[in-house]
Amino acid sequence: MFSRYAYFVGKAVNGASAALLEQLHICTLGYATLPKVLSARLEVPVHLDPSAPEVFACIRMTFENAEDIDVALASAQRDVVRAGVVKNVLPLFEGTVHHIAFRDYDAA
């Protein structure tokens, strides 16, 4: 399995946390429809270590293999969802978005 995360490092603008979370949720639903995406979920921290970056939230998409990530990112649907992020999420967010893809390993 493979995962791709979008880490939103920063904070909501002017106390717009609820509205930002709502828009992130809507975008996550859109990411779940991309080709080759097995699942998409919005994750919100409940505890940050004092030295941790100020992560507001992250969106995680899972895939069967690394090539499927490329298929999803190259899709027309991704362009539509990305436009929604630019229009509806970024105006409510002060910070940076970092994208990282991981290969998942089970502990067993």
C-alpha positions in Angstrom: 0.0 0.0 0.0 1.0 3.6 -0.6 -0.3 6.8 0.9 -0.1 10.4 -0.2 -0.6 13.1 2.4 -1.3 16.8 2.1 -0.1 18.4 5.3 -1.7 21.8 6.0 0.9 23.5 8.3 -0.4 26.7 9.7 -3.7 27.9 11.0 -7.2 29.1 10.0 -7.5 32.7 9.1 -9.3 34.9 11.7 -10.8 32.0 13.7 -12.3 30.3 10.6 -11.4 26.9 11.9 -14.9 25.4 11.5 -15.4 26.7 8.0 -11.9 25.6 7.0 -12.5 22.1 8.3 -15.8 22.0 6.4 -14.1 23.0 3.2 -11.3 20.4 3.8 -14.0 17.7 4.3 -15.7 18.6 1.0 -12.4 18.5 -0.8 -11.5 15.1 0.8 -14.8 13.7 -0.6 -13.7 14.9 -4.0 -10.2 13.3 -3.6 -12.0 10.0 -2.8 -13.4 10.0 -6.3 -10.1 10.2 -8.1 -9.1 7.2 -10.2 -7.1 4.6 -8.4 -7.7 6.1 -4.9 -8.7 3.4 -2.5 -9.7 5.8 0.3 -9.4 9.4 1.3 -9.7 10.7 4.8 -9.3 14.0 6.6 -7.1 13.8 9.7 -7.0 16.4 12.4 -4.5 16.4 15.2 -5.7 16.1 18.7 -2.2 16.5 20.3 1.0 18.1 19.0 4.3 17.7 20.7 5.7 21.1 21.7 8.4 20.9 19.1 6.1 19.6 16.3 5.1 21.8 13.3 1.7 23.4 13.6 -0.2 21.0 11.5 -3.8 22.1 11.2 -5.0 19.0 9.3 -3.9 16.6 6.6 -5.6 14.7 3.8 -4.5 11.2 3.3 -5.2 9.2 0.1 -4.3 5.5 -0.1 -3.3 3.6 -3.2 -2.5 0.0 -4.3 0.9 1.0 -5.8 3.1 4.1 -6.5 2.0 4.2 -10.2 -1.6 4.7 -9.1 -0.6 7.9 -7.3 0.6 9.3 -10.7 -2.6 8.3 -12.4 -4.7 10.1 -9.7 -2.6 13.2 -9.8 -2.7 13.4 -13.6 -6.5 13.0 -13.8 -9.0 15.7 -14.9 -11.0 15.0 -11.7 -7.9 16.0 -9.6 -7.7 19.4 -11.5 -11.4 20.0 -10.5 -10.8 19.1 -6.8 -7.6 21.2 -6.8 -9.4 24.2 -8.1 -11.9 23.8 -5.2 -9.0 23.8 -2.8 -7.6 27.0 -4.3 -11.0 28.7 -4.3 -12.5 27.5 -1.0 -9.7 26.2 1.3 -6.7 28.4 0.7 -8.5 31.7 1.4 -9.4 30.4 4.9 -5.8 29.1 5.6 -2.6 30.8 6.6 0.4 28.6 6.1 1.8 26.1 3.7 0.7 22.8 2.2 3.3 20.0 1.9 2.7 16.8 -0.1 4.5 13.6 0.8 4.0 10.1 -0.6 4.8 7.1 1.6 5.1 3.4 1.2 3.1 1.7 3.9 4.6 -1.3 5.8 2.7 -3.4 8.3 4.3 -4.1 11.7 3.6 -7.8 11.5 
